[in-house]
Amino acid sequence: MEPALRRTLGVPLFQEQLMEIAVAVAGFSPVAADELRQAMSAKRSDERMERLRGRLFAGMRKKGVSEAVSEQVYESLRAFANFGFPESHSIVFANLVYSTAWFKVHHPAAFTAGLLNAQPMGFWSPQSIIADAQRHGIDIRRPDVNRSRAGASLDEDGVIIRLGLSSVRGIGNDTAERIAEGQPWSSMEDLVRRAGVNKGQLESLATAGALRFLPEHRNADIRRAMVWSAGPAAQSTPDRLPGIVTGTDAPELPRPSPLEDVADDLRSFGMTPDETAIGLFRPQLKERGVVPAGDLSFASTEQRVTVAGVVTHRQQPESARGAVFLNLEDETGMVNVICSKGAWVRWRSVARNSRALVVRGRLERADGAITVIAERIEALRIGPVPGSRDFH
């Protein structure tokens, strides 16, 4: 077995090694060795496994391998098979992990913009991606019809991310490209005439704050006034004479609350680069003794803590024996929560259906990771938050 295992210091890691061992110690042909690999990695393959097991032991007897050693070899291969993977995959993934880690360290803004432009993809939502970038000192700017490209781009020496116009609800890539190529824009009517923006798209751009720097609304703080003006402005289509649209001046409107601003952001482009609902709710959480995620590193191991956050993921791997893993996010970072099988049964209704949670439990540390072992879970009603990605 040494030639097959030498490069991994005696530990079988790759499926190719399993096949090489079967050839070396049991006289399998390459085809039979591949059948063994498939049988070991397949579910509900007891009959195939038993048939190949007999061939494997017969081959080892012919090679003079004792029964005890044969059993040891077989158990080692069987234990490895469900977790092994092709060596070529490991090389590709190792390169991918190193490359992405290098880019995130040395070019974090470009790395984040690339992730945003590749959506939908991966484990994390755009909201979690931009929040992580902000916690690492990157400035995230909302879409702007006079500055944004179709996708996320870099402003000012490559250290500021400007969200793309295509991220705005209802603005497809074609419309986003037309807006980006036609810059600068002088007014909403100009957008309607030259870019073919319709009423719904104009309202979405206004709700997202993407029209704030038009000359007619420069630095305006009330997005809803722009939404009001969008309806009349959308009538200024190319088949009408310019300058005849009326009603674009909005009346005095009440200033939206911070939570309403968050709701507008989530509705218009699915994320918020400014305040979040959980951040706005922090004073009430502080009164309840809730520890921010960013402060957990200062808490003592085995200490009981109360944490809170928006649920980003719920996962239940087959190997977890009924336990469920939750990830909570607040304005300071992430919290890993483990619900034992019993805790999940007890709190399932709340933990499964609530978008934000308060969790009390025991703090654990292992290999640099901080986890809260849930003992009590309750719903947290804080207003508009992104949805979670569950059981994928």
VOKOLBA-931127 format. One record per residue (C-alpha): residue number from 1; x, z, y. Coordinates in steps of 0.05 Angstrom, whole numbers. Layout:
BEGIN
<NUM; <X; Z; Y>>
...
END
This chain:
BEGIN
<1; <0; 0; 0>>
<2; <59; 9; 46>>
<3; <64; -65; 70>>
<4; <-10; -63; 90>>
<5; <-6; 4; 126>>
<6; <65; 4; 154>>
<7; <44; -23; 223>>
<8; <-8; 32; 232>>
<9; <36; 89; 206>>
<10; <-2; 97; 141>>
<11; <-71; 101; 171>>
<12; <-120; 45; 155>>
<13; <-151; 20; 220>>
<14; <-169; -53; 209>>
<15; <-213; -91; 160>>
<16; <-155; -137; 144>>
<17; <-117; -77; 118>>
<18; <-174; -60; 70>>
<19; <-171; -130; 43>>
<20; <-95; -129; 36>>
<21; <-98; -63; -2>>
<22; <-151; -90; -50>>
<23; <-105; -150; -64>>
<24; <-42; -107; -71>>
<25; <-68; -49; -114>>
<26; <-125; -81; -153>>
<27; <-105; -155; -158>>
<28; <-166; -179; -119>>
<29; <-167; -250; -95>>
<30; <-176; -260; -19>>
<31; <-249; -280; -32>>
<32; <-263; -218; -74>>
<33; <-228; -174; -22>>
<34; <-274; -202; 32>>
<35; <-335; -188; -12>>
<36; <-310; -116; -17>>
<37; <-304; -111; 58>>
<38; <-375; -138; 68>>
<39; <-404; -91; 15>>
<40; <-371; -30; 44>>
<41; <-393; -44; 115>>
<42; <-465; -64; 97>>
<43; <-523; -16; 95>>
<44; <-564; -6; 32>>
<45; <-512; -41; -11>>
<46; <-507; 9; -68>>
<47; <-515; -43; -122>>
<48; <-461; -89; -92>>
<49; <-416; -30; -80>>
<50; <-422; -4; -151>>
<51; <-407; -72; -180>>
<52; <-345; -81; -137>>
<53; <-324; -9; -149>>
<54; <-319; -23; -223>>
<55; <-277; -86; -209>>
<56; <-233; -46; -161>>
<57; <-219; 9; -212>>
<58; <-207; -42; -268>>
<59; <-157; -78; -225>>
<60; <-120; -14; -208>>
<61; <-116; 5; -281>>
<62; <-83; -61; -296>>
<63; <-33; -47; -241>>
<64; <-17; 20; -274>>
<65; <-51; 63; -221>>
<66; <-74; 130; -247>>
<67; <-148; 149; -246>>
<68; <-136; 205; -196>>
<69; <-98; 160; -148>>
<70; <-150; 105; -157>>
<71; <-205; 153; -138>>
<72; <-165; 174; -77>>
<73; <-153; 102; -56>>
<74; <-227; 85; -65>>
<75; <-252; 145; -25>>
<76; <-202; 130; 31>>
<77; <-226; 57; 35>>
<78; <-300; 77; 31>>
<79; <-292; 128; 87>>
<80; <-256; 78; 130>>
<81; <-300; 18; 118>>
<82; <-360; 38; 162>>
<83; <-314; 49; 222>>
<84; <-262; -5; 213>>
<85; <-262; -70; 252>>
<86; <-221; -134; 255>>
<87; <-151; -128; 283>>
<88; <-163; -188; 328>>
<89; <-222; -151; 360>>
<90; <-180; -90; 372>>
<91; <-126; -131; 408>>
<92; <-177; -165; 452>>
<93; <-213; -100; 469>>
<94; <-148; -63; 482>>
<95; <-127; -117; 531>>
<96; <-196; -116; 564>>
<97; <-194; -40; 572>>
<98; <-124; -40; 600>>
<99; <-139; -97; 648>>
<100; <-203; -68; 675>>
<101; <-172; 1; 683>>
<102; <-114; -31; 721>>
<103; <-161; -68; 767>>
<104; <-203; -6; 780>>
<105; <-141; 34; 799>>
<106; <-105; -19; 841>>
<107; <-163; -61; 868>>
<108; <-225; -16; 865>>
<109; <-266; -53; 917>>
<110; <-255; -121; 884>>
<111; <-268; -91; 816>>
<112; <-334; -61; 839>>
<113; <-356; -126; 872>>
<114; <-340; -163; 807>>
<115; <-384; -115; 767>>
<116; <-441; -123; 816>>
<117; <-436; -199; 813>>
<118; <-438; -197; 736>>
<119; <-504; -160; 733>>
<120; <-544; -150; 691>>
<121; <-492; -125; 642>>
<122; <-462; -64; 610>>
<123; <-480; 9; 608>>
<124; <-485; 28; 681>>
<125; <-537; 7; 732>>
<126; <-516; -22; 800>>
<127; <-536; 44; 832>>
<128; <-488; 83; 789>>
<129; <-433; 31; 801>>
<130; <-438; 35; 877>>
<131; <-444; 111; 876>>
<132; <-381; 117; 835>>
<133; <-345; 70; 883>>
<134; <-368; 111; 942>>
<135; <-342; 175; 909>>
<136; <-275; 139; 905>>
<137; <-274; 125; 979>>
<138; <-302; 54; 980>>
<139; <-349; 36; 1037>>
<140; <-412; 0; 1013>>
<141; <-451; -40; 1065>>
<142; <-522; -65; 1056>>
<143; <-539; -140; 1055>>
<144; <-537; -176; 1122>>
<145; <-561; -247; 1133>>
<146; <-505; -260; 1183>>
<147; <-448; -229; 1142>>
<148; <-464; -228; 1068>>
<149; <-448; -281; 1018>>
<150; <-495; -297; 961>>
<151; <-460; -245; 917>>
<152; <-424; -181; 933>>
<153; <-362; -195; 975>>
<154; <-305; -159; 1010>>
<155; <-302; -147; 1084>>
<156; <-245; -124; 1130>>
<157; <-180; -128; 1091>>
<158; <-214; -124; 1023>>
<159; <-232; -50; 1026>>
<160; <-306; -54; 1045>>
<161; <-359; -83; 999>>
<162; <-417; -122; 1030>>
<163; <-475; -127; 981>>
<164; <-498; -198; 967>>
<165; <-562; -231; 991>>
<166; <-581; -249; 920>>
<167; <-588; -174; 905>>
<168; <-650; -172; 950>>
<169; <-715; -176; 911>>
<170; <-746; -246; 913>>
<171; <-683; -279; 941>>
<172; <-658; -323; 886>>
<173; <-587; -349; 884>>
<174; <-606; -417; 914>>
<175; <-639; -385; 975>>
<176; <-581; -336; 981>>
<177; <-532; -394; 982>>
<178; <-572; -430; 1036>>
<179; <-573; -368; 1079>>
<180; <-498; -356; 1070>>
<181; <-481; -429; 1085>>
<182; <-525; -432; 1147>>
<183; <-496; -371; 1183>>
<184; <-501; -351; 1238>>
<185; <-576; -342; 1245>>
<186; <-609; -329; 1313>>
<187; <-677; -304; 1291>>
<188; <-727; -297; 1235>>
<189; <-758; -363; 1256>>
<190; <-690; -395; 1249>>
<191; <-686; -370; 1177>>
<192; <-754; -398; 1162>>
<193; <-739; -466; 1192>>
<194; <-669; -479; 1167>>
<195; <-664; -438; 1103>>
<196; <-736; -447; 1080>>
<197; <-747; -371; 1074>>
<198; <-820; -354; 1060>>
<199; <-861; -294; 1081>>
<200; <-848; -252; 1019>>
<201; <-773; -265; 1023>>
<202; <-771; -250; 1097>>
<203; <-807; -184; 1085>>
<204; <-758; -166; 1029>>
<205; <-698; -181; 1074>>
<206; <-729; -138; 1129>>
<207; <-743; -81; 1081>>
<208; <-671; -84; 1055>>
<209; <-645; -79; 1127>>
<210; <-614; -148; 1121>>
<211; <-643; -170; 1188>>
<212; <-618; -112; 1230>>
<213; <-562; -152; 1263>>
<214; <-602; -213; 1284>>
<215; <-599; -219; 1360>>
<216; <-673; -203; 1365>>
<217; <-665; -139; 1324>>
<218; <-592; -121; 1336>>
<219; <-580; -48; 1315>>
<220; <-655; -37; 1308>>
<221; <-667; 25; 1267>>
<222; <-738; 15; 1245>>
<223; <-740; -33; 1187>>
<224; <-816; -31; 1184>>
<225; <-820; -62; 1253>>
<226; <-781; -121; 1224>>
<227; <-829; -123; 1165>>
<228; <-886; -127; 1214>>
<229; <-853; -184; 1251>>
<230; <-838; -221; 1186>>
<231; <-910; -243; 1175>>
<232; <-919; -280; 1241>>
<233; <-847; -307; 1239>>
<234; <-859; -338; 1171>>
<235; <-910; -385; 1203>>
<236; <-854; -420; 1241>>
<237; <-845; -474; 1187>>
<238; <-811; -541; 1203>>
<239; <-879; -576; 1207>>
<240; <-897; -535; 1269>>
<241; <-871; -538; 1339>>
<242; <-817; -485; 1353>>
<243; <-833; -428; 1400>>
<244; <-908; -425; 1390>>
<245; <-912; -367; 1340>>
<246; <-944; -304; 1369>>
<247; <-951; -232; 1345>>
<248; <-879; -221; 1326>>
<249; <-873; -160; 1372>>
<250; <-889; -99; 1330>>
<251; <-929; -41; 1358>>
<252; <-900; 29; 1362>>
<253; <-893; 50; 1289>>
<254; <-877; 119; 1261>>
<255; <-805; 128; 1238>>
<256; <-802; 129; 1161>>
<257; <-777; 193; 1129>>
<258; <-709; 192; 1094>>
<259; <-745; 191; 1027>>
<260; <-786; 131; 1050>>
<261; <-721; 96; 1069>>
<262; <-695; 109; 999>>
<263; <-760; 81; 970>>
<264; <-753; 18; 1014>>
<265; <-682; 7; 989>>
<266; <-701; 15; 915>>
<267; <-761; -30; 924>>
<268; <-723; -84; 962>>
<269; <-657; -87; 924>>
<270; <-658; -35; 869>>
<271; <-605; 11; 897>>
<272; <-590; 51; 959>>
<273; <-521; 50; 992>>
<274; <-539; 108; 1039>>
<275; <-575; 172; 1022>>
<276; <-605; 184; 953>>
<277; <-666; 225; 935>>
<278; <-624; 275; 896>>
<279; <-577; 283; 956>>
<280; <-635; 295; 1003>>
<281; <-662; 347; 955>>
<282; <-596; 385; 953>>
<283; <-617; 444; 999>>
<284; <-675; 461; 952>>
<285; <-630; 455; 891>>
<286; <-579; 500; 923>>
<287; <-632; 553; 933>>
<288; <-645; 550; 858>>
<289; <-572; 559; 841>>
<290; <-563; 488; 815>>
<291; <-489; 470; 809>>
<292; <-470; 400; 834>>
<293; <-435; 357; 783>>
<294; <-373; 354; 825>>
<295; <-366; 431; 822>>
<296; <-371; 438; 746>>
<297; <-296; 432; 739>>
<298; <-291; 500; 773>>
<299; <-340; 535; 726>>
<300; <-317; 577; 667>>
<301; <-323; 551; 596>>
<302; <-382; 581; 558>>
<303; <-414; 600; 625>>
<304; <-489; 588; 633>>
<305; <-501; 537; 688>>
<306; <-560; 501; 717>>
<307; <-550; 427; 734>>
<308; <-597; 373; 759>>
<309; <-596; 298; 767>>
<310; <-628; 231; 757>>
<311; <-628; 209; 684>>
<312; <-585; 147; 677>>
<313; <-584; 144; 600>>
<314; <-614; 174; 538>>
<315; <-576; 160; 473>>
<316; <-587; 182; 400>>
<317; <-532; 155; 355>>
<318; <-545; 154; 280>>
<319; <-485; 199; 270>>
<320; <-513; 253; 317>>
<321; <-558; 285; 265>>
<322; <-618; 287; 310>>
<323; <-582; 307; 374>>
<324; <-595; 268; 438>>
<325; <-545; 255; 493>>
<326; <-568; 252; 565>>
<327; <-529; 231; 626>>
<328; <-551; 260; 693>>
<329; <-525; 235; 760>>
<330; <-528; 270; 827>>
<331; <-495; 253; 893>>
<332; <-429; 284; 871>>
<333; <-420; 255; 801>>
<334; <-443; 254; 729>>
<335; <-464; 308; 680>>
<336; <-462; 300; 605>>
<337; <-518; 338; 570>>
<338; <-526; 348; 496>>
<339; <-594; 366; 467>>
<340; <-589; 394; 397>>
<341; <-642; 371; 348>>
<342; <-681; 435; 360>>
<343; <-676; 431; 435>>
<344; <-698; 358; 435>>
<345; <-759; 375; 392>>
<346; <-777; 432; 439>>
<347; <-766; 395; 506>>
<348; <-777; 324; 483>>
<349; <-839; 310; 525>>
<350; <-805; 330; 590>>
<351; <-735; 304; 572>>
<352; <-761; 237; 547>>
<353; <-809; 220; 603>>
<354; <-781; 250; 668>>
<355; <-737; 208; 713>>
<356; <-700; 269; 739>>
<357; <-686; 335; 704>>
<358; <-663; 406; 715>>
<359; <-623; 431; 655>>
<360; <-598; 501; 641>>
<361; <-547; 509; 587>>
<362; <-477; 529; 564>>
<363; <-416; 495; 593>>
<364; <-366; 467; 544>>
<365; <-298; 432; 553>>
<366; <-263; 387; 503>>
<367; <-206; 339; 516>>
<368; <-219; 340; 591>>
<369; <-294; 325; 584>>
<370; <-346; 374; 611>>
<371; <-412; 379; 574>>
<372; <-474; 422; 583>>
<373; <-508; 444; 518>>
<374; <-581; 445; 538>>
<375; <-621; 508; 528>>
<376; <-678; 495; 577>>
<377; <-703; 430; 608>>
<378; <-754; 418; 663>>
<379; <-777; 359; 703>>
<380; <-750; 350; 774>>
<381; <-797; 314; 821>>
<382; <-756; 289; 880>>
<383; <-787; 222; 897>>
<384; <-760; 151; 888>>
<385; <-703; 144; 838>>
<386; <-676; 86; 795>>
<387; <-700; 80; 724>>
<388; <-657; 99; 664>>
<389; <-628; 57; 608>>
<390; <-650; 89; 544>>
<391; <-631; 84; 471>>
<392; <-592; 19; 476>>
END
